[in-house]
Structures are given as structure tokens and as C-alpha cells.
Amino acid sequence: MIKNVKDLEKALLARMPEHELRPRLEPTARAAALLGDPQKLYRIIHVTGTNGKTSTTRMIERLLREHSLRTGRFTSPHLTKLNERIAIDGESVSDEVLVEIWNDIEPILKLVDAELDAEGEQALTYFEALTLLAFAIFADAPVDVLVLEVGMGGEWDSTNVADGDVAVFTPIALDHVDRLGHTISEIAKTKAGIIKSGAVVVSAKQPPEAMMQLQSKTKEIAERLVSYGNDFEATNVVSELKGQRFELRTLAGEYKDLFMPLYGEHQAENAALAVAAVEAFLGNGERRILDDIVRVSFSDIVSPGRLQVVSREPLTIVDGAHNPHGARSLVKALANSFNSPRTVGVVGILNGKNVDEMLETLAGSFEKVIITASHSERSVEKNELAVLAAKFWGDEAISISSSVSRAIQEARELVVSAGLEAIVITGSLSVVGEALVMVQEENNED
């Protein structure tokens, strides 16, 4: 029997690692059935895409909560604590709940593990087991509606044993090509697997080849497709010191004089996507949400690790851009929301990413770069990453640091000595997570 979250994490990590997902659904479905199919006890909004999934999931959940619905939120990965991934009414579940429900379901998981082993199959993976734990926690709460972020892809992702009333698609781009496909069309087809019979499909702006896949799947089984630019959009986006003001147009009407403390025009687009998804969920896209609900929901929205300002002296931003599409959004936001400050970048990237394209995208925004690596075993080796970075910045602008925390300290010194204005920590969510832990520890000391 597990006694604390540390032991629970060890039990999960003993399974197949999260980044080595198996393209299968049957084992998760088998375990869920033995648990009484907890994922069928509440309604679901299912969210997939390449970038913006977690921010959009948080926005949708916040809008629903303001309607006095009891909400569940499932996201991945976590930045600092496992608990972040599973939230009820906007709050991460407690250690006690995680441990209690895990101990309730573990005998069933072990039974399925044994069956899989007898069949010559891999036991339930980290993400399969975690998804089942989340479903059980939400059923025990119980919640009215779960906003469910896909782990990877869609069709064979563990979360897809659940049926969403609304299928939400954030922008689709190339990422995880070894798992999802080598073209945007192939990736979109895999992600379109979350569309279920009778669902309403709500999509962000997409490349034409991605939209074709969503349109095809919608025509085959879903009710209808609502898309950015045609049916809803963000307008009049204006950056401010502490966030941005914007307006929204949707099928149900217009929303004016909105503010949110998040940066980047892409977040205003995520907000439009979230409102359209909630309109689809609550009124089939035909009923407007009350202005006060929308205003209050966005006024205090948070999305940790996504263009998050963690200090003003010097300006220090953490952003989990981990693919070229995310890097382009970061570059655009630095120009539009922060007036292109003279910047030192702290960069660490994981293997399996398009490293050259990411570095090339960031090159025009960083004057100096400190190369580092998170504790993840998937991190690109520092010296190897520095060689690649030198192609875009030159050897003189590059330095290597032994850890994320040390790199941040060196960046603070470099801002002063080189007369720079900002620090941007990016390249992977694991690097951002370690940076946030350091910031939290410093704040606690203060």
C-alpha cells in the first residue's frame, strides 16, 4: 500500500516512461471497465492539438467553473508537482486524495498488468495508469464536467477511452513525428480520433491539410464543425504592461472590453477557442455567455510556464516553447508584448525535437544564449546543443552552464555586465519546471 505521493510517483515511474507511449487503447479500456468506467460518470470536453492545449484547457475549465459547475481538469505534463495534472474546481488535488484513490484502484491495475503479461504485452504504462487514476478521482469527487487534455495525439491516447461532447483542436503543427506521423495531414488524422459520434468540433486556425482531416472526420460522425476565422475570432488585441485587452466574436454574439493577465496574441486566440467550446457545450453554440462570466473568468486566468513573467528586475520570462511552432509564438510575443527587449536566452531542449529550426527561430530575439539541460534523461547534451546554437549566434555569444539554476544566475549577471534588458528561459517544459522551482524557493526565502 502506497503511503505518500513520493512513493506513488516511484510506482508510476517504474512503469513504461511517459514519453514512450504505446499506440493502444485496449488495456486502458479494460482497466476502466473493471473500475466501473468512471469516465462515463461526467460530461467531457476533450482537447487536443500541438500547442496551446494546456492554456486552452485552463480557460475552458475557468469559464465552466464560473457557471457554478463542479469541474475537473486533466493536463500534462506537470511543471513542479504531479498534483498539478489533476484539478477539481480549479485546485490541484491533495496528496491525500492522490494516495487514497491510487490505493483503491491499484489492485485492478495489477490485475490488468498480470493479464497483459500473460498475453506477452507491456504492463500499463505511466500515462495509462495516471489517466485511470485521474478518471477515478473525478468520479469520486464527483465532478459535473471534465476538461480533458490529450497526452499525445488523440486516436490511441489513453484519454480517448472517454467520449467528449465537444472535441477541441488547438493549432496543429509538426511535433512528435516519430509517433504521430511525418506530415501535418497524418498528425491531424491521428488527433481527429478524439471526435466522437454526435460531438461538436471546435477548431483553432489550422493549416489547410489539417482542416481537411477535421472536416472529413466531422462529416463522417460528428454534428458540426465550428472554426476560427469563420465562426469565431479574437479582435482588437492590444498589449498592456500586465497582459492584454481584446474582444471576441462568436456564433452566439460579441464580447467586448475583455482583459487577461497573459501575454501573446496566441493567448487571445486560445481565449476565443475556449469561449466557442463552452458555447458549444452549454448551448450548442447558439446561446451567448453572460458578459460578467466571461470578464471574470479571463481577469484572473493563469497558465504557468507559458510566457510567464516571474520577475521584473530584470524582466524574466519562462516559456515552455518546445517545438518550432511554439518558438514562433514566443518570438512574436517578445516583439508585440514586450517591445523586443535585448535578451539573454537560457535554452535547453529535449531529444526528438526539430532543434535546428527552433534555434533558428529564436536567433533573432536573443543577443546572448546560455545553453543548459534539465534533469530529464531526454535532454540534448549541452555541448552538442551548443555546437548547434553556434551556427546561429556564433561562438562568442554562446556559453554553457551546468544546470538550469546555475544558468539563471549566470543570465542575471550577464544582463548587468552586457547591458541587456531581459532573460527568457525556454526550450522545454522540463527546463521551465526547474526554473519555476528555483523561483518558488527564492520567494519562500524572501
Beta strands, then each sheet from edge to edge (+ up, - down):
strand 1: 43-48
strand 2: 71-74
strand 3: 86-88
strand 4: 91-92
strand 5: 145-149
strand 6: 166-169
strand 7: 200-203
strand 8: 224-227
strand 9: 233-240
strand 10: 243-250
strand 11: 253-260
strand 12: 308-312
strand 13: 315-319
strand 14: 343-347
strand 15: 368-371
strand 16: 398-400
strand 17: 422-426
sheet 1: 4+ 3- 2+ 5+ 1+ 6+ 7+ 8+
sheet 2: 9+ 10- 11+
sheet 3: 12+ 13- 17- 14- 15- 16-
end
